[in-house]
Amino acid sequence: MPAALSLLGVATAFAADLALRPAFASVYLVPVVAASWFGGPMLGFAAAAVSSGASAIAGGFGAEPLARVVMPTLANLAAAWLVLTLRGAYAHERALARTDAVTGAPNRRAFEERARALLRQHARTGRPFTAAGLDLDGFKAVNDRLGHAEGDRVLRAVAETLAGAVRSTDFVARCGGDEFALLLPDTDERGAQLLLARLRGALCDAMAAGGWPVTFSVGAVSFREAEGPVRKVPRAGLPANERDLMQLVDARVYEAKNAGKDQMVHQTRGVG
C-alpha cells in the first residue's frame, strides 16, 4: 500500500509538472518526502529515482538538462536522505522514551500503550488475555545493605529472566521501582497459572544464583474468552482503559504482599 500511494503521489506530481508553465520540478519533493517518512529507505530512494525520471520526461529530456535532470535528481536524493535521517532520529528518541534506563526493558509508558492495544483487541475479538504484576520482596534491604549498584544488578537479572522465560508474543516491562508487569495475550486463567508458576521458579533460581534474598509477590488478572459473537458494548468485568487495568493488577499484588509476601493472587474476570 505505501508503494502504491507513493506511485500515485509521483504520478500526481508529474501531472502537475506538465500542467504548470513554467514547469516546476520541485513539485516532486512532496511524494519523495512522504515516501521516505512513511515507507523507509528503500521506498524513499525509489520515489526519488522515479521522480527524477518523471521530471526529465516532463522537461523533454534534452531541454535544460541541468535544470530538468541534474538539479531535480540531487534535490530529490537530498530530500530523501534528510527525511530518513530525521525519521531515524525520531524513532530512536521514541524508543528511548519507552525504555527503562536501568534494565533496558520497556517502561511503564510502553506497557500502557501495549495494554491499551490489548484491551481493544479483547473488546473486538473476545480473545482471552492475562495481565500480571510482580513486586520484589526484600529489594529495599538489598539496596540498603549492598548498595544501589547491587540493587540495579538485581533489577537487570529480573528483567533478563522474565524476557528469557516468556513467549515472543508476551510483553514484559519495568513499571518503576521494584515493580514489573506482564501482558500475556491469548492466555486464559489456566495457562496463566502455569506460566506464572514457571516464571516464579525461574526468578527464584536467578535470585539464589546471585545470592540475593529476594522473593516475589505476584498479582494477576485473567479475562475469559467471550462466548458467542463479540458485542459492541463493554463486556462485564472489562476495564475501561489501561490505567483501570493496572489498578486491578496492583490490587492483586497488594493482596499477595498482605498475605505474607512470596505469594500469588490470581483473579478471573469477564463473562461470555
Secondary structure, 3 states (H helix, E strand, C coil): CHHHHHHHHHHHHHHHHHHCCCCCHHHHHHHHHHHHHHHCHHHHHHHHHHHHHHHHHHCCCCCCHHHHHHHHHHHHHHHHHHHHHHHHHHHHHHHHHCECCCCCCECHHHHHHHHHHHHHHHHHHCCCEEEEEEEEECHHHHHHHHCHHHHHHHHHHHHHHHHHHCCCCCEEEEEECCEEEEEEECCCHHHHHHHHHHHHHHHHHHHHHHCCCCEEEEEEEEECCCCCCCCCCCCCCCCCCHHHHHHHHHHHHHHHHHCCCCCEEEEEECCC
